[in-house]
Amino acid sequence: MITIKDISKRSGFSVTTVSKVLNNYTDISLETRKKVLAICEEMGYVPNSSARSLKTHKSYTIGIIFEEETNLGLQHPLFSKILESFKHVVQAKGYDILFLAKSMGKGNGSYLQHSMRKQVEAIFVLCEDFNSEDMLELYSSKLPIVIIDFMVPQKTTVTSNNEAGIRQGVKFLRDLGHQKIAHIHGAGETYIGGQRKTAFEEAMRRYGLSLNEAYLVPGDFFTKEEGYRAMKKILTLPDQPTAVFCASDMLAIGAMQAIREADKQVPEDYSIIGFDGIDIGQLVTPRLTTIRQDTRKMGEISAQKILQMIENRNQSIQADVITVDTYLINGESTAVLKNGRSSG
């Protein structure tokens, strides 16, 4: 195993200087830093994390909480992208990530207990039952925490600008001539489900469009199966909409499947718009029109915020809600309304 002494011998710099470079001391010149790091890379030097932790009283570990209803785990098309972006930033700063579970081996314990046992320096929360006892205990701790898509008064939240995204989608459909717009929404008791449903209702009023209660159909956990079932229900209505705004791309893909099975077509009979901008939405036929979330930016901002809180651990943490802009992808699943139906 390559050691600091080996790097010192090869570079000609003292062990102290090499150590300072590896621990980001500011009294080292840029030229020296570059030379030492180049030799470290050339020789394949890997820092001894245990020794580093003992010396700096830091674990260089960030806990990840990622428990979601659909059981897709790391295959989740949205949260996996956010996590990948987050990981890229923190690993570049020398941090590892550790997935936290509610149980370890045969023992049980809360997220906070496991965080303390593993000595994580901060926690990034992607998915969970945000109002569970475990999470409420975690919120009350002094650990730096960043949460995706859920607001906690004393913690930092990173989320998309859902209101602006929904408003943009409704305006887009209205500008195509659609007035009878249905909405397949997430569960109202969830932060995102309720926020997007409320935003849809407000956008419909804003643009002078009638809000038909029968057109508001739940797809609680944003899955393809729920989108399919919701669209089946819409297809039974005596007064049919000409467009459907789905609160996620997976809901939209499920809705399109139900439309095909009813011998109808997208966008000829129904214009469909989704929300998320996941990759699969751009691979289906017709290619999905959607409101894309900037998952790369959400992950990067979350990582930067956590690193900032770790570095300033002695300062009080101010709660913050950071919104990231969305943008519309004009696909092939929407069309101008002609003679009461869409026209591709």
C-alpha positions in Angstrom: 0.0 0.0 0.0 1.3 3.4 -0.9 1.8 5.7 2.1 2.4 9.4 2.6 6.1 8.6 3.2 6.2 7.1 -0.3 4.6 10.2 -1.8 7.1 12.4 0.2 10.1 10.4 -1.1 8.9 10.5 -4.7 7.9 14.2 -4.7 10.9 15.5 -2.7 8.5 17.3 -0.3 8.4 16.7 3.4 5.8 14.3 5.0 4.3 17.4 6.7 3.9 19.2 3.3 2.3 16.2 1.7 -0.1 15.8 4.6 -1.1 19.4 4.4 -1.9 19.1 0.7 -4.0 16.0 1.4 -5.9 17.8 4.2 -6.5 21.0 2.1 -4.4 23.3 4.2 -4.4 26.8 2.8 -0.7 27.6 3.4 0.4 25.4 0.5 1.1 27.0 -2.9 -1.0 26.0 -5.8 2.1 24.7 -7.7 3.1 22.4 -4.8 -0.5 21.2 -4.4 -0.7 20.3 -8.1 2.7 18.4 -8.0 1.8 16.4 -4.9 -1.7 15.5 -6.2 -0.4 14.5 -9.6 2.1 12.1 -7.9 -0.7 10.7 -5.6 -2.7 9.9 -8.7 0.2 8.5 -10.6 1.1 6.2 -7.7 -2.5 5.2 -6.9 -2.4 6.6 -3.4 -5.6 6.0 -1.3 -6.0 7.9 2.0 -6.4 5.8 5.1 -9.9 6.9 6.1 -9.7 5.5 9.6 -6.4 7.3 10.4 -7.8 10.4 8.8 -11.0 10.3 10.9 -9.0 9.9 14.1 -6.7 12.8 13.3 -9.4 15.2 12.1 -12.3 14.0 14.3 -14.3 13.7 11.0 -15.8 10.6 9.5 -16.1 12.1 6.0 -19.4 10.2 5.7 -22.8 11.5 4.7 -25.9 9.4 5.5 -28.5 8.8 2.8 -32.2 8.1 3.6 -33.9 6.6 0.5 -37.1 4.6 1.3 -39.8 5.1 -1.3 -43.3 3.6 -1.8 -42.8 2.0 -5.2 -39.8 -0.1 -4.0 -37.8 0.8 -7.1 -34.8 1.9 -5.0 -31.8 3.0 -7.0 -33.8 2.2 -10.2 -36.1 5.1 -9.4 -36.0 7.3 -12.6 -36.0 10.6 -10.8 -34.4 10.2 -7.4 -31.5 8.1 -8.7 -30.5 11.0 -11.0 -30.6 13.4 -8.0 -28.5 11.1 -5.9 -25.9 10.5 -8.7 -25.4 14.3 -9.0 -25.2 14.7 -5.2 -22.6 11.8 -4.9 -20.4 13.3 -7.7 -20.1 16.6 -5.8 -19.4 15.2 -2.3 -17.0 12.5 -3.4 -15.0 15.2 -5.2 -14.6 16.7 -1.7 -13.4 13.4 -0.1 -16.8 12.3 1.4 -18.4 8.9 1.2 -22.1 8.2 1.3 -23.7 5.6 3.5 -27.3 4.4 3.1 -29.1 4.4 6.5 -31.6 1.7 7.3 -34.2 1.3 10.1 -32.6 -2.0 11.1 -29.0 -3.3 11.3 -28.6 -7.0 11.4 -31.0 -8.4 14.0 -31.1 -5.1 15.8 -33.6 -2.2 15.4 -32.9 1.4 15.9 -34.0 4.8 14.7 -32.3 6.7 11.9 -30.8 9.0 14.5 -29.3 6.1 16.5 -27.8 4.6 13.3 -26.4 8.0 12.3 -24.7 8.4 15.7 -23.4 4.8 15.5 -21.9 5.4 12.1 -20.8 8.9 13.0 -22.2 10.5 9.8 -21.6 14.2 9.6 -24.8 15.1 7.8 -27.9 13.4 6.2 -29.4 13.7 2.8 -33.1 12.7 2.7 -34.5 11.6 -0.7 -37.6 9.6 0.2 -39.3 8.5 3.4 -42.5 8.8 5.4 -41.5 12.3 6.3 -43.9 12.5 9.3 -42.9 9.2 10.9 -41.6 9.2 14.5 -38.1 8.3 13.2 -38.0 11.3 10.9 -39.4 13.7 13.6 -36.7 12.6 15.9 -34.1 13.2 13.3 -35.4 16.7 12.5 -35.0 17.7 16.2 -31.3 16.7 16.2 -28.4 19.1 15.5 -27.3 17.1 12.4 -27.1 19.1 9.2 -30.0 17.7 7.0 -31.1 18.5 3.5 -34.4 17.1 2.3 -35.8 16.7 -1.2 -39.4 17.7 -1.8 -40.6 18.1 1.8 -40.5 21.2 4.0 -39.5 21.0 7.6 -39.3 24.4 9.5 -35.8 23.9 11.0 -34.2 22.1 8.0 -33.2 22.9 4.4 -35.4 21.8 1.5 -34.5 21.5 -2.1 -37.4 21.2 -4.5 -38.4 22.1 -8.0 -40.5 25.2 -8.7 -43.7 23.1 -9.0 -46.1 26.0 -9.2 -44.3 27.6 -12.1 -43.9 24.2 -13.9 -47.6 23.4 -13.6 -48.5 26.9 -14.6 -46.3 26.6 -17.7 -47.9 23.3 -18.6 -51.5 24.5 -18.3 -50.7 27.6 -20.3 -49.1 25.5 -23.0 -52.2 23.3 -23.3 -54.5 26.4 -23.3 -52.4 28.0 -26.1 -53.0 24.8 -28.1 -56.7 25.5 -27.8 -57.5 23.1 -25.0 -60.1 24.2 -22.4 -61.3 20.8 -21.0 -58.2 19.7 -19.2 -58.2 16.7 -16.7 -55.5 16.3 -14.1 -54.2 13.0 -12.7 -52.6 14.1 -9.4 -50.6 12.6 -6.6 -51.9 12.0 -3.1 -53.1 15.2 -1.6 -51.5 14.5 1.8 -48.1 14.3 0.3 -46.1 17.5 -0.1 -45.6 17.2 -3.8 -49.0 15.7 -4.6 -50.8 18.4 -2.8 -48.6 21.2 -4.1 -49.0 20.2 -7.7 -52.7 19.7 -7.4 -53.2 23.1 -5.8 -51.0 24.6 -8.5 -53.1 23.0 -11.3 -56.3 24.4 -9.8 -54.8 27.9 -9.4 -53.4 27.8 -13.0 -56.8 26.8 -14.4 -58.4 29.8 -12.7 -55.5 32.1 -13.7 -56.1 31.3 -17.4 -59.8 31.5 -17.3 -60.4 27.7 -17.7 -63.3 25.8 -16.1 -62.3 23.4 -13.3 -64.4 20.2 -13.6 -64.2 18.2 -10.3 -64.8 15.0 -12.3 -61.5 15.7 -14.2 -59.5 15.6 -11.0 -58.5 11.9 -10.6 -55.9 10.6 -8.0 -52.8 8.6 -8.9 -51.5 8.6 -5.4 -47.9 7.5 -5.7 -47.2 8.7 -9.2 -46.8 5.2 -10.7 -47.6 3.9 -14.2 -50.2 1.5 -12.8 -52.0 4.4 -11.1 -51.9 6.5 -14.2 -53.4 3.6 -16.1 -56.3 3.2 -13.6 -56.9 6.9 -13.4 -57.2 7.3 -17.2 -59.5 4.3 -17.3 -61.8 6.2 -15.0 -61.5 9.4 -17.1 -62.5 7.4 -20.2 -65.8 6.5 -18.6 -66.9 10.1 -18.1 -69.8 11.3 -20.3 -68.1 14.6 -20.9 -64.6 13.8 -22.1 -61.6 16.1 -21.7 -59.4 16.9 -24.7 -56.1 17.0 -22.7 -54.8 15.4 -19.5 -52.0 16.9 -17.4 -50.3 14.2 -15.3 -48.4 15.0 -12.1 -45.6 12.7 -13.2 -44.2 11.1 -16.3 -44.9 7.6 -15.1 -48.6 8.6 -14.6 -48.6 9.9 -18.1 -47.1 6.7 -19.6 -49.8 4.7 -17.8 -52.5 7.0 -19.1 -51.3 6.6 -22.7 -51.4 2.9 -22.3 -55.1 3.1 -21.2 -55.9 5.4 -24.2 -54.3 2.9 -26.6 -56.3 0.0 -25.2 -59.5 2.1 -25.7 -58.6 2.3 -29.4 -57.9 6.0 -29.0 -54.7 7.8 -30.0 -52.3 10.3 -28.5 -52.3 13.2 -29.5 -55.1 12.8 -32.0 -57.8 12.1 -29.4 -56.1 13.3 -26.2 -53.1 15.5 -25.6 -51.0 14.2 -22.7 -48.4 16.2 -20.7 -46.3 14.8 -17.9 -44.1 16.2 -15.1 -40.5 15.1 -14.3 -38.6 14.8 -17.6 -37.3 11.3 -16.9 -35.4 9.5 -19.7 -38.1 6.9 -20.4 -40.6 9.6 -21.3 -38.4 10.5 -24.2 -38.2 6.9 -25.4 -41.9 6.0 -25.5 -44.1 6.6 -28.6 -45.3 9.2 -29.0 -42.4 11.1 -27.2 -43.8 12.7 -24.1 -44.4 16.4 -23.7 -43.3 17.1 -20.1 -42.2 19.6 -17.5 -38.6 18.6 -16.8 -37.0 18.9 -13.3 -33.3 19.8 -13.3 -32.2 16.7 -11.3 -28.5 17.5 -11.8 -28.9 20.9 -10.3 -31.0 19.7 -7.4 -28.3 17.1 -6.5 -25.5 19.7 -6.8 -27.3 22.3 -4.7 -28.1 19.7 -2.1 -24.5 18.6 -1.9 -23.1 22.1 -1.8 -25.6 23.1 1.0 -24.6 20.0 3.1 -20.9 20.6 2.6 -21.4 24.2 3.6 -23.2 23.2 6.8 -20.5 20.6 7.7 -17.8 23.2 7.3 -19.7 25.7 9.4 -20.9 23.2 12.0 -20.4 25.6 14.9 -22.8 28.1 13.4 -26.5 27.9 13.9 -28.3 26.3 10.9 -30.8 28.5 9.2 -33.8 26.8 7.6 -34.0 27.4 3.9 -36.2 26.4 1.0 -34.4 26.3 -2.4 -36.4 26.1 -5.5 -34.9 24.9 -8.8 -36.4 26.1 -12.1 -38.2 23.6 -14.4 -38.6 23.8 -18.2 -41.0 22.4 -20.8 -40.0 19.7 -23.3 -42.3 19.9 -26.3 -42.7 16.3 -27.4 -45.1 14.5 -29.6 -47.9 13.8 -27.1 -49.6 17.2 -27.4 -51.2 18.9 -30.4 -53.4 21.8 -31.5 -57.1 21.3 -30.8 -59.2 21.2 -34.0 -62.9 20.4 -34.2 -63.1 19.5 -30.6 -60.2 17.0 -30.7 -56.4 17.2 -30.9 -54.8 17.3 -34.3 -51.2 16.1 -34.7 
